[in-house]
Amino acid sequence: MLRNQASDLIKYGRIKTTVARGKELRPFVERLITIAKRSLTAEEGSIKHVNARRMVAVDIVDKAVVKTLFTDIAPRYADRKGGYTRLLRTGFRRGDSAEKAEIELLGSEFDPNAKTKDVAEGEAAEPKPKKTVGGRIRQALSGGGRKAETTTKPKVDKSAKGGKRVTTPRKAGGS
């Protein structure tokens, strides 16, 4: 579980979990980042570089996550001595009252307005008409703006379908 949470934290930058799990996860992830930082000073094919990747690959199986750790995250914390994660307590879980928390990598702070700005700009450029009940009724009464040939379906000859259908119920009890 700790390995899966560590790989998700590296992949997404923040995860939601309980406080107890988050406290166990912090030193685990920080150790991985410290190992990845060691490879920054080494050359690409040197023993130090390869050994650091192997030590991290023991704990994290996903190669894409390991690559992200070495290419993006470790250089971000090159000047930092430690404390790469933050644990934010978010309240209590409803079912069992366990204390919830969000653990995040520093530098990947969540900006709640980032998506809304992009969406707001897109909506301002192209406003969509609201689909209300009154609007749908007016559209249906006015013909809906559709062509007559698309609304009418060709009639199918019922005798060609297979003849007369029997509507009597089956006997109860099987056979």
C-alpha positions in Angstrom: 0.0 0.0 0.0 2.9 2.3 0.9 4.5 1.8 -2.5 1.2 2.4 -4.4 0.6 5.6 -2.5 4.2 6.8 -3.1 3.9 6.2 -6.8 0.5 8.0 -6.9 2.0 10.9 -5.0 4.9 11.2 -7.4 2.6 10.9 -10.4 -0.2 13.3 -9.4 1.6 15.6 -6.9 -1.1 15.2 -4.2 -3.3 12.5 -2.8 -6.0 12.2 -0.2 -5.5 9.6 2.6 -5.8 9.3 6.4 -3.4 11.1 8.7 -1.8 7.9 9.9 -1.1 6.7 6.4 0.2 10.1 5.4 2.6 10.2 8.3 4.0 6.9 7.3 4.2 7.9 3.7 6.2 11.2 4.2 9.6 9.7 5.2 9.2 7.0 2.5 8.7 9.5 -0.3 11.3 11.9 1.0 13.9 9.1 1.1 13.1 8.3 -2.6 13.5 11.9 -3.6 16.8 12.2 -1.7 18.1 9.1 -3.6 16.9 10.6 -6.9 18.7 13.9 -6.0 22.0 11.9 -5.6 21.9 11.1 -9.3 21.8 14.7 -10.3 25.5 15.3 -9.7 26.5 12.0 -11.4 26.9 11.6 -15.1 24.1 9.8 -17.2 25.8 6.4 -17.5 27.9 6.4 -14.3 27.5 3.8 -11.5 26.0 6.4 -9.1 23.3 7.3 -11.6 22.4 3.7 -12.4 22.5 2.7 -8.7 20.2 5.4 -7.7 17.6 4.4 -10.3 17.9 0.8 -9.2 17.4 1.7 -5.6 14.2 3.6 -6.4 13.0 0.9 -8.8 13.0 -1.5 -5.9 10.2 0.5 -4.2 8.4 1.9 -7.3 7.5 -0.6 -10.1 6.1 1.9 -12.6 8.9 3.0 -14.9 7.0 6.1 -16.0 6.8 7.2 -12.3 10.5 6.6 -11.8 11.3 8.6 -14.9 9.1 11.5 -13.6 10.9 11.3 -10.3 14.3 11.6 -11.8 13.5 14.1 -14.6 11.0 16.5 -13.0 10.8 16.1 -9.2 14.5 15.6 -8.2 15.7 18.7 -10.1 12.9 20.8 -8.5 14.3 20.0 -5.0 18.1 20.2 -5.9 18.7 23.2 -3.5 16.4 21.9 -0.8 17.9 19.9 2.1 14.7 18.0 3.0 11.0 18.5 3.7 9.6 17.8 0.3 6.1 17.0 1.3 3.3 18.8 3.2 0.5 17.1 5.2 -2.8 19.1 5.3 -5.5 17.8 7.6 -8.9 18.1 5.9 -11.4 16.8 8.5 -12.9 13.5 9.5 -14.2 10.7 7.4 -17.9 10.2 7.7 -18.2 6.4 8.2 -15.6 5.8 10.9 -14.5 9.3 11.9 -10.9 8.6 10.8 -9.0 11.9 10.4 -8.4 12.6 6.7 -5.5 14.5 5.2 -4.0 15.5 1.8 -0.3 14.9 1.3 1.3 17.0 -1.4 4.7 17.6 -2.9 5.9 21.2 -2.3 5.8 23.2 -5.4 2.7 21.4 -6.8 0.2 23.4 -4.8 -3.4 23.2 -5.9 -4.9 26.4 -7.5 -8.7 26.0 -7.4 -9.1 29.0 -9.8 -6.8 27.6 -12.5 -9.4 25.5 -14.2 -12.2 27.9 -13.7 -10.3 30.6 -15.5 -9.7 28.4 -18.6 -13.4 27.3 -18.6 -14.6 30.8 -18.0 -12.6 32.1 -21.0 -13.9 29.3 -23.2 -17.6 30.0 -22.2 -17.2 33.7 -22.8 -16.1 33.1 -26.3 -19.0 30.8 -27.2 -22.1 31.0 -25.0 -24.4 28.0 -25.2 -28.2 28.4 -25.2 -29.9 26.9 -22.1 -32.0 23.8 -22.6 -35.0 24.6 -20.4 -38.3 22.9 -20.5 -39.9 26.0 -22.1 -37.2 26.1 -24.7 -37.8 22.5 -25.6 -41.5 23.0 -25.8 -41.1 26.0 -28.1 -38.7 24.1 -30.3 -41.2 21.2 -30.6 -44.1 23.5 -31.4 -42.2 25.4 -34.0 -41.1 22.3 -35.7 -37.7 22.2 -34.1 -35.9 23.5 -37.2 -35.5 20.0 -38.6 -36.2 19.0 -42.1 -39.3 17.0 -42.7 -37.6 14.2 -44.5 -35.4 13.3 -41.4 -38.4 13.2 -39.0 -40.5 10.8 -41.0 -39.4 7.2 -41.1 -40.1 4.9 -44.0 -42.9 2.4 -43.3 -42.0 -1.2 -43.0 -44.2 -4.0 -44.3 -45.3 -5.9 -41.3 -46.1 -9.1 -43.2 -42.5 -9.3 -44.3 -41.4 -9.5 -40.6 -42.5 -13.0 -40.0 -46.2 -13.2 -40.1 -48.8 -13.3 -37.3 -47.7 -13.2 -33.7 -49.2 -15.4 -31.1 -50.2 -13.6 -27.9 -51.4 -16.5 -25.7 -49.5 -17.0 -22.5 -47.3 -20.0 -21.8 -48.4 -22.7 -19.5 -47.3 -22.5 -15.9 -45.0 -25.3 -14.7 -42.7 -25.6 -17.7 -42.3 -28.0 -20.6 
